[in-house]
Amino acid sequence: MLTEIIGYIASICMVLGYLPQTIQTIRTRSTDDIALGTFLLMAIGALFFCIQGYLLGNWPLFLCNLCTTAMSTIIFSIKMKNDYFSHKKPK
């Protein structure tokens, strides 16, 4: 029971940690100060933790990483669009 509570608290903190950056990126479409590799690796890592959570039946791990995978993917996609598809050179 205690481990589940700790898992849910950690999940909430992780999601809330990603949320401000995701909202800011969606609102401003500014990604100049975001490292492309960082959000690519974060999305891949979160995806694998999501799979692990599903396979283990660990719902806090699954749900948290489902949300962080989605948010990392959104930021990564906007970054790719800005740097490579908008005829703008990456910094």
N, C-alpha and C positions, 0 to 999 in steps of 0.2 A: 504494500500500500504506500509506504513512504517513498519507495523508488518511483512509483507512478506519479506521485505528487511532484517530486523533484524533476521528473521528465517533463511534465506539463509546464512547470515553471520555466525550465530551460527552453522549451519550445516557444512559449510566449515571449521570452526575452529575445530569442533568435529572430522571430518574425518581426517583433517591434524594432529590432536593430536594423533590419533591412528596409522596413517600410518608409522611413523618412527619405532615404536616398532614392527609392523607387518613385515615390510621389514627386520629389524634386525633379528627377529626370523626366518623368512624364509631362510635368507642367512646363518646364523650361526647354526641354529637348536639348539641353546643354550637356555634353559629355566630354568636353575638352580635358577636364581634370580627372577623368576616370581611366584607369589602366585596363585595356582590353583583355589582356591575359588574365588579370585578376578575376574579372567577372565570368570569363569562360571557365576557368578552373573552379570557381565557386559554384557555378551552375552544374558542372559535371560532378563535383564532390557531393553536392546536395542531392543530385539525381541518384547516385549510388547509395547514399544514406537512406533515401526514400525507398529504394528497392530493398535494402537490408531491413528497414523497419517493417515493410510489408511482409517479407519472408519470415521475420521473427514474430509477427503479430504485435509489434511494439507500436501502438497507435500514436503516442506522442512523437516518437522518432519519425514515423511515416508522415504525419500531418505537418509537422514543422518543416520537414525537408521538401514536401510537396509545395508548400507556400514559398520557401526560399528558392527552390528551383524555378518556380514561375517568376518571382521577382528578379532573380539573376538573369533569366532568359530575356525578360523585358528590357532590362538595362543593357545587356549585351546586344540585343537587336537594335536598339536605338543607337548605340555606339557604332555598330557596323554600318548602319544607314548613314550616320553623320560622317564617318571617316572614309567609307569606301564607295558609297552609292550616291553621295551628294556632290561629287567632284571636288571634294575638299581633301587636302593632304592631311594625313594623321600627324600629330605632333610627336 
